[in-house]
Amino acid sequence: MQAKHASLIDQSLNMNWSDNRPKTISERLYNLLYKDPPSDFDLKVDAHIARAKKPTNKRLRATTIDHDLNYAVDFPMFIGEMRIGPNQDLIDVVFDTGSDWLAVPDSSCIECEGNTVDNTNSQKTSTSSEKLTYGSAQLNGYTYRSKVCLSSQAASCVPDFEYYSFFEQTGLSAPLEGILGMCQDKQMLISNAYREVGPLFGNELWKEGGIVEPTFSFGFQGF
């Protein structure tokens, strides 16, 4: 199965980020070998860096386990595309190993930057809105069921996956549009109280036969 390659955001790896320090040998070699124009994703990252005068250590707290994921432009994080719903709306999500639900912005979300998901033809599975907290990020939305994919290939899809779609949010900004929870499907030892783990895309993709094991890894290109 081939899927969109995950991207690692880091000021030291983003060659379009500029500062006053001398370029390293690896950066100069990269510029000599790869002269492609910046992608839309690169431009999003650069715009985010430009807005952040003083990068801060923001923390994403898992909703079902007591575990945090640091995310700031000066900390590495993996981002890739997900295709959500009947229209296969493209959403840039952070692959978060410290949370569970797939959380994506609803088309009615006013505070959301970038792409959103049209849930008109998706099955709504909650009757009242629910709030999710990721440390600095606060989300409010409903749960739905629909087709969710990693790429345009059928083998990367879960035809009936339950996800969370928020219509209100604070704390998320470009290039982040959503969050794909990839925590372990078991109770964490550091949590004193039992907390049920929500739907995990990797496990469901394994059940559908899209992957041979319920595990994942990240690959790099050009380094």
C-alpha positions in Angstrom: 0.0 0.0 0.0 1.3 3.4 -0.9 0.1 6.4 1.0 1.1 10.1 1.2 4.5 10.4 2.8 4.4 12.0 6.2 6.2 15.3 6.5 8.4 16.2 9.5 8.1 19.8 10.5 11.2 21.2 12.1 13.0 24.5 11.6 16.3 22.6 11.1 14.7 20.5 8.3 12.5 23.0 6.6 14.9 24.5 4.0 12.6 27.4 3.2 13.0 28.7 6.7 15.5 31.5 6.8 17.6 32.9 9.7 20.9 34.6 10.1 22.9 31.5 11.0 25.4 30.0 8.5 23.9 27.1 6.6 25.2 23.6 7.5 26.9 21.4 5.0 23.8 19.2 4.8 21.6 22.2 4.1 23.9 23.4 1.3 24.1 19.9 -0.2 20.3 19.7 0.0 20.0 23.0 -1.9 22.3 21.8 -4.6 20.5 18.5 -5.1 16.9 19.6 -4.7 15.9 22.7 -6.4 12.1 22.1 -6.6 9.9 25.1 -5.8 8.3 25.1 -2.3 5.1 23.1 -2.0 1.8 24.4 -0.6 2.7 22.6 2.6 6.1 24.3 2.8 4.4 27.7 2.3 1.9 26.9 5.1 4.8 26.1 7.4 6.7 29.2 6.5 3.6 31.3 7.1 3.1 29.8 10.5 6.8 30.5 11.4 6.4 34.1 10.3 3.4 34.5 12.6 5.2 33.0 15.6 7.5 35.7 16.8 8.4 33.8 19.9 7.8 30.0 19.5 6.3 28.5 22.6 6.1 24.9 23.9 2.4 24.0 23.4 1.3 20.7 24.7 -1.4 18.4 23.3 -2.9 16.3 26.1 -4.5 13.0 25.2 -8.2 12.7 25.8 -8.1 9.1 27.0 -4.6 8.6 28.5 -2.4 10.8 30.6 0.3 11.5 28.0 1.3 14.7 26.2 2.7 15.5 22.8 4.8 18.6 22.5 4.0 20.5 19.3 5.6 23.7 18.3 7.4 24.7 15.1 10.7 24.1 16.8 9.7 20.6 17.8 9.3 17.8 15.2 5.9 16.5 14.4 4.6 14.3 11.6 1.8 15.7 9.3 0.1 14.0 6.4 -3.2 14.0 4.5 -6.3 12.1 5.4 -9.4 11.8 3.1 -12.7 12.1 5.0 -16.3 11.4 4.1 -18.2 10.7 0.9 -16.5 13.7 -0.8 -13.0 12.5 0.4 -12.2 16.0 1.7 -8.5 16.4 2.2 -7.4 17.3 5.7 -3.8 17.9 7.0 -3.6 16.0 10.3 -0.8 15.6 12.9 -0.1 12.0 13.6 -0.4 12.1 17.4 0.8 9.0 19.3 -0.6 10.4 22.5 -4.3 10.5 21.7 -7.0 8.3 20.1 -9.9 9.9 18.1 -9.5 11.2 14.6 -10.5 14.9 15.0 -11.2 17.0 11.9 -12.8 20.4 11.3 -16.5 20.6 10.3 -17.5 22.8 7.3 -19.4 25.0 9.8 -16.4 25.8 11.8 -15.7 29.6 11.6 -12.5 29.6 13.7 -10.9 26.8 11.6 -8.1 27.6 9.2 -7.6 25.6 5.9 -9.7 22.7 4.7 -12.8 21.4 6.4 -15.0 18.3 6.1 -18.6 18.3 4.8 -20.5 15.9 7.0 -23.9 16.4 5.4 -23.9 12.8 4.0 -22.1 11.2 6.9 -23.9 9.2 9.6 -24.1 11.3 12.8 -23.5 9.0 15.9 -23.9 11.6 18.7 -27.0 13.5 19.7 -25.3 16.3 21.6 -21.9 18.0 21.2 -18.9 16.8 23.1 -15.8 18.7 24.1 -12.2 17.4 23.7 -9.2 18.9 25.4 -5.7 18.7 24.0 -3.9 20.9 26.6 -3.8 24.2 24.7 -6.4 23.1 22.1 -10.1 23.0 22.9 -12.5 21.4 20.5 -16.3 21.1 20.5 -18.1 18.8 18.0 -20.0 15.7 17.2 -19.1 12.1 16.2 -19.8 10.7 12.7 -19.3 7.5 10.7 -18.1 7.5 7.1 -15.3 6.5 4.7 -11.8 7.5 5.8 -8.7 7.0 3.8 -4.9 7.6 3.8 -4.7 8.0 0.0 -6.8 7.5 -3.1 -6.1 3.8 -3.1 -8.9 1.5 -1.8 -6.5 -0.5 0.3 -5.8 2.6 2.5 -9.5 3.1 3.4 -11.7 2.1 6.3 -15.3 2.3 4.8 -17.1 2.9 8.0 -14.9 4.7 10.5 -16.1 6.7 13.5 -14.5 10.1 13.9 -14.9 13.4 15.7 -15.7 16.6 13.8 -15.5 19.9 15.6 -17.5 23.1 14.7 -15.7 25.2 17.4 -12.0 25.2 18.3 -9.2 27.2 19.9 -5.5 26.4 19.8 -5.2 24.8 16.4 -3.7 26.8 13.5 -2.2 26.2 10.1 -0.5 24.0 9.0 -2.5 21.8 11.4 -6.1 21.2 10.4 -6.9 18.0 12.4 -5.5 15.3 14.7 -5.1 11.6 14.0 -4.9 9.7 17.3 -2.5 6.8 17.1 -2.1 5.8 20.8 -1.9 2.2 22.0 -5.1 0.3 22.2 -4.8 -0.4 25.9 -4.9 1.3 29.3 -1.8 3.3 30.1 0.0 2.4 33.3 0.5 6.0 34.2 -3.2 6.6 34.3 -4.8 5.9 37.7 -8.4 5.8 36.4 -9.7 3.5 33.7 -10.4 5.4 30.5 -11.8 3.8 27.4 -9.7 4.3 24.3 -11.6 5.7 21.3 -11.5 4.5 17.7 -8.0 4.0 16.3 -7.6 4.2 12.5 -4.6 1.9 12.4 -6.4 -0.9 14.2 -9.5 -0.6 11.9 -7.3 -0.5 8.8 -5.7 -3.7 10.0 -9.1 -5.4 10.5 -10.0 -4.3 6.9 -6.9 -6.0 5.6 -5.2 -2.8 4.5 -2.1 -3.5 6.5 -0.7 -6.8 7.7 -0.1 -5.7 11.3 -1.7 -3.0 13.6 1.6 -1.1 13.6 3.0 2.0 11.9 6.2 3.7 11.0 7.3 6.9 9.3 9.6 7.2 6.3 11.8 10.1 5.1 12.6 11.1 1.5 15.6 13.3 0.5 17.6 13.0 3.7 
